[in-house]
């Protein structure tokens, strides 16, 4: 009976301690900030970031939020600074969009923006899933500056043009192989019937 009481006095505190020590934590955000509906102010990376040098300017362009879906508002942020002295561009920047397909020159104007705190912001919303090309353009010193970058809205297609081409080639090779086997088998059967004939 003493062993049972001794085991009881050691297991009960261990059980209580382990029950208080292993509590679950319920949370819906990271770093004290909620991760819903805060667009570019979140700690989430942009869906697209382009950094390039064109002429006299260093351009940085970002698209928010991280995973764009149809009928969801998004925003483009563009920074343009001179390479030689680091001064920001102060003119107007126009944003245009077109479908990302061959030989498509039809562009739609999203808007013309002025800099607010040296940042050009353009809001957009696409109704359909697909691939698009966003163009930001401005003029400085009589020279045009054009920045094109791709934008994916919604989930990408599971098979791209290369996947479709490989699939078609594989289908053709398998079909030719099966056709040749059938022809070879038919020839063997015909030869076997000729050999049996008296």
C-alpha positions as a Python dict, from the first residue, in 0.01 Angstrom:
ca = {
    (1, 'X'): (0, 0, 0),
    (2, 'X'): (290, 238, 64),
    (3, 'X'): (424, 185, -290),
    (4, 'X'): (88, 270, -436),
    (5, 'X'): (58, 591, -234),
    (6, 'X'): (417, 687, -321),
    (7, 'X'): (347, 634, -695),
    (8, 'X'): (27, 830, -662),
    (9, 'X'): (203, 1128, -499),
    (10, 'X'): (468, 1138, -775),
    (11, 'X'): (241, 1082, -1074),
    (12, 'X'): (-25, 1341, -981),
    (13, 'X'): (219, 1638, -970),
    (14, 'X'): (385, 1517, -1291),
    (15, 'X'): (46, 1490, -1459),
    (16, 'X'): (-58, 1840, -1345),
    (17, 'X'): (279, 1989, -1447),
    (18, 'X'): (268, 1832, -1793),
    (19, 'X'): (-91, 1948, -1840),
    (20, 'X'): (-3, 2311, -1769),
    (21, 'X'): (326, 2301, -1958),
    (22, 'X'): (182, 2171, -2289),
    (23, 'X'): (-84, 2427, -2367),
    (24, 'X'): (-173, 2514, -2723),
    (25, 'X'): (-158, 2866, -2856),
    (26, 'X'): (-429, 2995, -3088),
    (27, 'X'): (-311, 3268, -3326),
    (28, 'X'): (-414, 3402, -3665),
    (29, 'X'): (-123, 3632, -3736),
    (30, 'X'): (254, 3655, -3715),
    (31, 'X'): (465, 3925, -3549),
    (32, 'X'): (163, 4091, -3393),
    (33, 'X'): (7, 4197, -3724),
    (34, 'X'): (-297, 4038, -3887),
    (35, 'X'): (-227, 3900, -4235),
    (36, 'X'): (-557, 3983, -4402),
    (37, 'X'): (-663, 4286, -4604),
    (38, 'X'): (-354, 4498, -4550),
    (39, 'X'): (-211, 4484, -4904),
    (40, 'X'): (140, 4625, -4938),
    (41, 'X'): (165, 4716, -4567),
    (42, 'X'): (195, 4348, -4471),
    (43, 'X'): (512, 4152, -4414),
    (44, 'X'): (411, 3937, -4713),
    (45, 'X'): (646, 3970, -5011),
    (46, 'X'): (510, 4116, -5336),
    (47, 'X'): (386, 3884, -5610),
    (48, 'X'): (631, 4043, -5853),
    (49, 'X'): (936, 4262, -5805),
    (50, 'X'): (1136, 4402, -6096),
    (51, 'X'): (1461, 4595, -6056),
    (52, 'X'): (1630, 4728, -6368),
    (53, 'X'): (1847, 5007, -6508),
    (54, 'X'): (1716, 5187, -6813),
    (55, 'X'): (1903, 5482, -6957),
    (56, 'X'): (1968, 5731, -6676),
    (57, 'X'): (1731, 5568, -6425),
    (58, 'X'): (1726, 5281, -6178),
    (59, 'X'): (1370, 5142, -6163),
    (60, 'X'): (1209, 4927, -5894),
    (61, 'X'): (856, 4802, -5953),
    (62, 'X'): (647, 4584, -5718),
    (63, 'X'): (299, 4431, -5736),
    (64, 'X'): (85, 4359, -5428),
    (65, 'X'): (-70, 4142, -5283),
    (66, 'X'): (142, 3829, -5304),
    (67, 'X'): (-110, 3590, -5463),
    (68, 'X'): (-339, 3774, -5702),
    (69, 'X'): (-679, 3627, -5787),
    (70, 'X'): (-952, 3746, -6025),
    (71, 'X'): (-1180, 4020, -5887),
    (72, 'X'): (-924, 4101, -5618),
    (73, 'X'): (-783, 4455, -5602),
    (74, 'X'): (-409, 4493, -5648),
    (75, 'X'): (-157, 4772, -5654),
    (76, 'X'): (160, 4851, -5849),
    (77, 'X'): (432, 5057, -5681),
    (78, 'X'): (710, 5209, -5892),
    (79, 'X'): (1025, 5391, -5780),
    (80, 'X'): (1244, 5570, -6037),
    (81, 'X'): (1571, 5735, -5934),
    (82, 'X'): (1855, 5877, -6141),
    (83, 'X'): (2166, 5661, -6149),
    (84, 'X'): (2413, 5951, -6134),
    (85, 'X'): (2278, 6153, -5839),
    (86, 'X'): (1996, 5938, -5689),
    (87, 'X'): (1728, 6205, -5738),
    (88, 'X'): (1378, 6062, -5789),
    (89, 'X'): (1189, 6113, -6115),
    (90, 'X'): (919, 6381, -6074),
    (91, 'X'): (706, 6355, -6392),
    (92, 'X'): (396, 6151, -6476),
    (93, 'X'): (407, 5773, -6523),
    (94, 'X'): (139, 5596, -6727),
    (95, 'X'): (51, 5232, -6662),
    (96, 'X'): (-87, 5010, -6940),
    (97, 'X'): (-180, 4642, -6964),
    (98, 'X'): (-209, 4384, -7243),
    (99, 'X'): (-259, 4008, -7265),
    (100, 'X'): (63, 3805, -7264),
    (101, 'X'): (14, 3638, -7602),
    (102, 'X'): (214, 3654, -7925),
    (103, 'X'): (140, 3941, -8163),
    (104, 'X'): (-90, 4122, -7920),
    (105, 'X'): (-44, 4497, -7947),
    (106, 'X'): (-382, 4600, -7801),
    (107, 'X'): (-310, 4788, -7479),
    (108, 'X'): (-550, 4926, -7222),
    (109, 'X'): (-462, 5229, -7011),
    (110, 'X'): (-480, 5160, -6638),
    (111, 'X'): (-403, 5518, -6541),
    (112, 'X'): (-155, 5806, -6529),
    (113, 'X'): (-2, 5872, -6188),
    (114, 'X'): (203, 6142, -6018),
    (115, 'X'): (456, 6068, -5745),
    (116, 'X'): (342, 6072, -5385),
    (117, 'X'): (645, 6053, -5155),
    (118, 'X'): (853, 5962, -5465),
    (119, 'X'): (640, 5650, -5524),
    (120, 'X'): (401, 5597, -5816),
    (121, 'X'): (101, 5385, -5716),
    (122, 'X'): (-150, 5235, -5958),
    (123, 'X'): (-452, 5033, -5844),
    (124, 'X'): (-598, 4761, -6066),
    (125, 'X'): (-845, 4472, -6068),
    (126, 'X'): (-868, 4195, -6328),
    (127, 'X'): (-1185, 3996, -6388),
    (128, 'X'): (-1025, 3692, -6559),
    (129, 'X'): (-747, 3450, -6475),
    (130, 'X'): (-452, 3478, -6709),
    (131, 'X'): (-110, 3613, -6792),
    (132, 'X'): (-72, 3985, -6854),
    (133, 'X'): (207, 4230, -6936),
    (134, 'X'): (208, 4553, -6737),
    (135, 'X'): (388, 4848, -6897),
    (136, 'X'): (501, 5154, -6703),
    (137, 'X'): (617, 5437, -6926),
    (138, 'X'): (745, 5789, -6878),
    (139, 'X'): (954, 6045, -7063),
    (140, 'X'): (1265, 6223, -6935),
    (141, 'X'): (1500, 6449, -7130),
    (142, 'X'): (1306, 6383, -7450),
    (143, 'X'): (1367, 6006, -7426),
    (144, 'X'): (1089, 5751, -7364),
    (145, 'X'): (1135, 5492, -7089),
    (146, 'X'): (933, 5168, -7112),
    (147, 'X'): (931, 4901, -6841),
    (148, 'X'): (744, 4576, -6916),
    (149, 'X'): (693, 4303, -6659),
    (150, 'X'): (473, 3991, -6646),
    (151, 'X'): (179, 3950, -6411),
    (152, 'X'): (-4, 3624, -6333),
    (153, 'X'): (-365, 3653, -6212),
    (154, 'X'): (-501, 3334, -6055),
    (155, 'X'): (-339, 2994, -6074),
    (156, 'X'): (-118, 2934, -6378),
    (157, 'X'): (-220, 2675, -6636),
    (158, 'X'): (-97, 2327, -6537),
    (159, 'X'): (61, 2274, -6880),
    (160, 'X'): (247, 2547, -7063),
    (161, 'X'): (335, 2547, -7433),
    (162, 'X'): (642, 2331, -7373),
    (163, 'X'): (439, 2074, -7177),
    (164, 'X'): (175, 2057, -7451),
    (165, 'X'): (446, 2014, -7719),
    (166, 'X'): (616, 1734, -7524),
    (167, 'X'): (277, 1565, -7469),
    (168, 'X'): (189, 1579, -7841),
    (169, 'X'): (532, 1442, -7940),
    (170, 'X'): (502, 1163, -7685),
    (171, 'X'): (154, 1076, -7816),
    (172, 'X'): (285, 1064, -8176),
    (173, 'X'): (581, 841, -8080),
    (174, 'X'): (361, 597, -7888),
    (175, 'X'): (104, 588, -8172),
    (176, 'X'): (373, 516, -8435),
    (177, 'X'): (526, 249, -8212),
    (178, 'X'): (188, 75, -8164),
    (179, 'X'): (110, 99, -8536),
    (180, 'X'): (447, -56, -8627),
    (181, 'X'): (399, -339, -8376),
    (182, 'X'): (55, -415, -8517),
    (183, 'X'): (193, -415, -8872),
    (184, 'X'): (482, -643, -8772),
    (185, 'X'): (245, -882, -8593),
    (186, 'X'): (12, -891, -8897),
    (187, 'X'): (308, -971, -9123),
    (188, 'X'): (423, -1254, -8893),
    (189, 'X'): (73, -1404, -8884),
    (190, 'X'): (42, -1382, -9264),
    (191, 'X'): (382, -1550, -9310),
    (192, 'X'): (285, -1825, -9064),
    (193, 'X'): (-37, -1894, -9263),
    (194, 'X'): (159, -1909, -9591),
    (195, 'X'): (402, -2162, -9441),
    (196, 'X'): (114, -2389, -9326),
    (197, 'X'): (-61, -2382, -9660),
    (198, 'X'): (14, -2695, -9877),
}
